[in-house]
Amino acid sequence: MGMLYWKELINQCEGCNKCRLSENRTHVVFGEGNPKAKLMFVGEAPGADEDRLGRPFVGKAGQLLTKGLTSLNLERSRDYYICNICKCRPENNRTPLEDEAISCLPYLRNQAALIKPKIIVCLGAVAMKYIIGEEFKITRDRGKWIERKGVYIMPTFHPAALFRDESKKALFWQDLKQIKVKYDEIVTMKV
């Protein structure tokens, strides 16, 4: 799939039936935010609220992430773009299967090619696996910067994990603050 422009890419994604996830979706959850942002967040897949509304990260976990980012003066419409590896919700919020993720990756690659972010944040192990690589482990490697082709990539916990394990909240907040420092550096450099 060559590079597509936004409207074409969104239309193609909304008509997609490359995997079983398309069978039960209410909405394709393409992505949202500033299409020229220097900062891009990538999660694994939409949940129930996202599928119902057609918007990424609007449920409980998304609200927690938004609250943290807003407190750092990072606004979705202005400062970042947010999306997922998979654009359709896996039933019961299960982890996307390999073939489902691989079917959707060309859409994510096109989004990244159009946005040209300088920072990509992988929210959780699934996003980390498909963006950085399988050899990385979220608990071991979260909060570490990886530079590839002039893009700074950081894995951190998925905000949903913070509800399951309170001890991750402080580490997640530390990562968000580190992301904000890098973001400010990049914006100041006018890269």
C-alpha positions, -999 to +999 in steps of 0.1 A: +000+000+000+016+032-011+014+064+008-022+077+008-035+111+017-057+115+048-091+113+032-082+084+010-065+066+039-095+071+063-119+059+036-098+028+029-095+020+066-133+025+072-140+000+044-114-025+055-124-061+061-089-077+060-094-094+093-121-108+116-122-076+137-142-058+110-171-082+115-183-069+149-171-033+149-195-004+154-169+021+142-134+021+128-113+041+153-088+057+130-071+083+152-074+118+164-054+149+172-031+173+153-022+157+119+010+178+120+020+170+156+056+163+166+042+138+192+023+106+184+009+081+209+001+046+198-020+021+218-030-014+210-067-014+200-100+004+207-121-006+237-159-005+240-162+033+245-139+039+216-158+015+193-191+031+203-179+067+197-154+061+169-127+080+188-095+067+204-087+068+241-120+082+253-128+055+279-115+053+315-079+047+305-080+074+278-094+099+303-066+091+327-040+096+299-057+129+288-057+142+324-020+135+328-011+151+294-034+181+300-016+187+334+016+189+314+000+214+290-003+189+261-036+191+243-048+165+218-061+190+193-029+210+194+001+190+205-003+153+197-019+127+176-033+095+191-042+062+175-039+024+179-021-005+162-056-020+154-084+002+142-112-021+153-121-034+187-112-070+195-141-087+213-140-085+251-110-062+248-087-091+243-052-085+230-051-083+192-039-114+174-008-113+153-027-115+119-051-087+131-022-064+140-003-071+108-034-064+088-037-029+103+000-020+104+000-004+069-026+021+081-004+030+110+026+033+088+007+057+065-005+077+095+031+081+107+043+089+072+017+117+069+022+131+104+060+128+105+063+128+143+096+134+160+084+114+191+064+082+191+051+069+225+042+032+225+014+027+251+018-008+263+034-041+252+014-046+220+023-012+205+059-017+217+061-051+200+050-039+166+068-005+166+100-013+184+104-051+183+096-083+201+129-084+220+118-055+242+099-060+274+076-033+288+085-036+325+123-036+317+124-011+288+096+014+296+108+050+300+139+044+278+144+064+246+152+045+214+162+066+184+154+054+149+158+074+117+157+107+137+125+097+156+126+093+194+105+063+205+096+055+241+076+026+254+055+031+286+027+013+303-008+014+287-029+036+309-053+007+314-025-011+332-025+016+359-060+004+370-047-031+375-015-022+393-014+011+412+024+009+416+028+017+379+012+051+383+044+069+395+065+053+367+039+062+341+039+098+354+077+099+353+076+088+317+050+114+307+072+141+323+102+128+304+081+129+271+072+165+278+108+175+283+118+159+250+088+174+233+097+209+246+133+204+233+121+194+198+095+222+196+121+247+207+146+234+180+118+239+154+127+206+138 
